[in-house]
Amino acid sequence: MPDANFRVRAVSESPTRVAVKARNFTMIVDEPPNLGGDDKGANPVEYVLAALAGCLNVVGHLVANEMGFQIDKLEIDVYGPLNPARLFGKSYEDRAGYKEITAEMKFDTDADEETLKKWVEAVEDRCPVTDNLGNSTPVRVVAKELT
């Protein structure tokens, strides 16, 4: 199967807020007031958690269908600690990102415990966002003048 390419484009609206276009959708990324923003949208690290929850939802249902069981209800709680000291240039002891991320998938299904164990393993293995967060992905930041 060939690679699928994805792209978003963003335009800064303020020092803390950016409007991001993904296909025909606009997402507002902003900081809460305690981090200098106007709270017009989730902040970047919250979108990371949201991306993981969204991906786990899609892959969770896909894998359940392949395994022959139905999920009647699924709730996903994603959280993790992050020290903002590096972001603000106060300390370089901790990394800038999450120290760890936990995703709790709570569901209503008739699948047995052994099936659910295999399901979770397959979902974690096949989720692209889990893969990106759990493994090193090369990232290049390039500066260019507007033309």
Kinemage of the C-alpha trace (Angstrom):
@kinemage 1
@onewidth
@group {chain A} dominant
@subgroup {mainchain}
@vectorlist {calphas} color= white
{ca met a 1} P 0.000 0.000 0.000
{ca pro a 2} L 1.467 3.419 -0.888
{ca asp a 3} L 2.166 6.090 1.716
{ca ala a 4} L -0.635 8.497 2.580
{ca asn a 5} L 0.531 12.089 2.962
{ca phe a 6} L -1.052 14.499 5.416
{ca arg a 7} L -0.559 18.240 5.809
{ca val a 8} L -1.777 21.088 7.952
{ca arg a 9} L -1.158 24.805 7.410
{ca ala a 10} L -1.160 27.353 10.189
{ca val a 11} L -1.383 31.143 10.383
{ca ser a 12} L -0.403 32.945 13.572
{ca glu a 13} L -3.181 35.122 15.004
{ca ser a 14} L -1.299 36.201 18.141
{ca pro a 15} L 1.829 35.169 20.049
{ca thr a 16} L -0.148 32.307 21.650
{ca arg a 17} L -2.870 31.541 19.084
{ca val a 18} L -2.687 29.945 15.654
{ca ala a 19} L -5.417 28.940 13.194
{ca val a 20} L -4.616 25.555 11.703
{ca lys a 21} L -6.244 24.290 8.506
{ca ala a 22} L -6.498 20.539 8.013
{ca arg a 23} L -8.344 19.782 4.773
{ca asn a 24} L -11.614 21.772 5.129
{ca phe a 25} L -11.386 22.115 8.907
{ca thr a 26} L -9.990 24.944 11.005
{ca met a 27} L -8.662 24.292 14.483
{ca ile a 28} L -7.771 27.091 16.846
{ca val a 29} L -4.732 26.352 18.976
{ca asp a 30} L -4.304 28.702 21.945
{ca glu a 31} L -2.984 28.752 25.473
{ca pro a 32} L -5.008 29.221 28.645
{ca pro a 33} L -4.682 32.578 30.447
{ca asn a 34} L -2.191 31.173 32.980
{ca leu a 35} L 0.170 30.501 30.033
{ca gly a 36} L -0.412 33.890 28.391
{ca gly a 37} L -3.219 33.008 25.998
{ca asp a 38} L -6.869 33.917 25.474
{ca asp a 39} L -8.218 30.355 25.857
{ca lys a 40} L -9.808 30.346 22.374
{ca gly a 41} L -8.925 26.674 21.826
{ca ala a 42} L -7.056 23.717 23.235
{ca asn a 43} L -3.301 24.171 23.545
{ca pro a 44} L -0.745 22.224 21.473
{ca val a 45} L -0.055 19.538 24.080
{ca glu a 46} L -3.800 19.019 24.595
{ca tyr a 47} L -4.152 18.476 20.839
{ca val a 48} L -1.454 15.795 21.098
{ca leu a 49} L -3.587 13.982 23.685
{ca ala a 50} L -6.715 14.533 21.574
{ca ala a 51} L -4.951 13.101 18.510
{ca leu a 52} L -4.075 9.980 20.485
{ca ala a 53} L -7.653 9.589 21.752
{ca gly a 54} L -9.020 10.015 18.228
{ca cys a 55} L -6.639 7.484 16.766
{ca leu a 56} L -7.280 4.929 19.522
{ca asn a 57} L -11.016 5.292 18.872
{ca val a 58} L -10.685 4.599 15.141
{ca val a 59} L -8.205 1.740 15.511
{ca gly a 60} L -10.073 0.302 18.503
{ca his a 61} L -13.304 -0.054 16.538
{ca leu a 62} L -11.479 -1.269 13.416
{ca val a 63} L -9.651 -4.017 15.317
{ca ala a 64} L -12.774 -5.036 17.274
{ca asn a 65} L -14.630 -5.447 13.990
{ca glu a 66} L -11.794 -7.565 12.561
{ca met a 67} L -11.777 -9.706 15.714
{ca gly a 68} L -15.532 -10.234 15.500
{ca phe a 69} L -16.839 -8.315 18.488
{ca gln a 70} L -18.658 -5.049 18.930
{ca ile a 71} L -17.858 -2.163 21.232
{ca asp a 72} L -21.165 -0.704 22.402
{ca lys a 73} L -19.581 2.232 24.220
{ca leu a 74} L -16.000 3.511 24.378
{ca glu a 75} L -14.568 6.290 26.521
{ca ile a 76} L -10.895 7.240 26.304
{ca asp a 77} L -9.151 9.254 29.014
{ca val a 78} L -5.657 10.408 27.996
{ca tyr a 79} L -3.342 12.242 30.378
{ca gly a 80} L 0.271 12.820 31.348
{ca pro a 81} L 2.647 15.097 33.267
{ca leu a 82} L 4.603 17.828 31.523
{ca asn a 83} L 6.985 20.319 33.137
{ca pro a 84} L 6.685 23.707 31.335
{ca ala a 85} L 10.044 24.942 32.713
{ca arg a 86} L 11.919 24.109 29.498
{ca leu a 87} L 9.252 25.764 27.328
{ca phe a 88} L 9.802 28.993 29.236
{ca gly a 89} L 13.610 28.645 29.280
{ca lys a 90} L 13.710 28.314 33.080
{ca ser a 91} L 15.342 24.885 33.282
{ca tyr a 92} L 16.743 22.249 30.965
{ca glu a 93} L 16.620 19.378 33.468
{ca asp a 94} L 13.342 17.901 32.167
{ca arg a 95} L 12.442 17.312 28.547
{ca ala a 96} L 10.044 19.770 26.898
{ca gly a 97} L 7.383 17.146 26.208
{ca tyr a 98} L 5.349 14.706 28.221
{ca lys a 99} L 7.257 12.524 30.674
{ca glu a 100} L 4.757 9.755 29.930
{ca ile a 101} L 1.258 9.462 28.517
{ca thr a 102} L -1.447 7.125 29.759
{ca ala a 103} L -4.523 6.267 27.700
{ca glu a 104} L -7.323 4.538 29.598
{ca met a 105} L -9.832 2.884 27.296
{ca lys a 106} L -13.108 2.151 29.090
{ca phe a 107} L -15.644 0.156 27.122
{ca asp a 108} L -18.888 -1.748 27.137
{ca thr a 109} L -18.583 -5.009 25.222
{ca asp a 110} L -19.357 -8.699 25.547
{ca ala a 111} L -15.805 -9.744 24.544
{ca asp a 112} L -13.983 -11.964 27.036
{ca glu a 113} L -10.839 -10.959 28.924
{ca glu a 114} L -8.436 -12.895 26.675
{ca thr a 115} L -9.918 -11.304 23.537
{ca leu a 116} L -9.665 -7.841 25.091
{ca lys a 117} L -6.021 -8.410 25.980
{ca lys a 118} L -5.253 -9.254 22.333
{ca trp a 119} L -7.389 -6.306 21.231
{ca val a 120} L -5.439 -3.784 23.340
{ca glu a 121} L -2.114 -5.157 22.075
{ca ala a 122} L -3.260 -4.871 18.446
{ca val a 123} L -4.710 -1.372 18.936
{ca glu a 124} L -1.519 -0.089 20.547
{ca asp a 125} L 0.596 -1.711 17.822
{ca arg a 126} L -1.472 -0.387 14.889
{ca cys a 127} L -2.302 3.151 16.054
{ca pro a 128} L -0.174 5.648 14.043
{ca val a 129} L -0.331 8.284 16.787
{ca thr a 130} L 0.784 5.793 19.438
{ca asp a 131} L 3.644 4.874 17.113
{ca asn a 132} L 4.650 8.524 16.627
{ca leu a 133} L 4.541 9.261 20.350
{ca gly a 134} L 6.268 6.060 21.423
{ca asn a 135} L 9.043 6.015 18.855
{ca ser a 136} L 11.476 8.576 17.559
{ca thr a 137} L 10.161 10.288 14.432
{ca pro a 138} L 12.549 12.594 12.581
{ca val a 139} L 11.277 16.184 12.716
{ca arg a 140} L 12.828 19.007 10.717
{ca val a 141} L 11.985 22.634 11.457
{ca val a 142} L 12.925 24.867 8.519
{ca ala a 143} L 12.818 28.678 8.526
{ca lys a 144} L 11.875 30.491 5.285
{ca glu a 145} L 10.962 34.088 4.513
{ca leu a 146} L 7.399 34.820 3.396
{ca thr a 147} L 7.203 35.742 -0.270
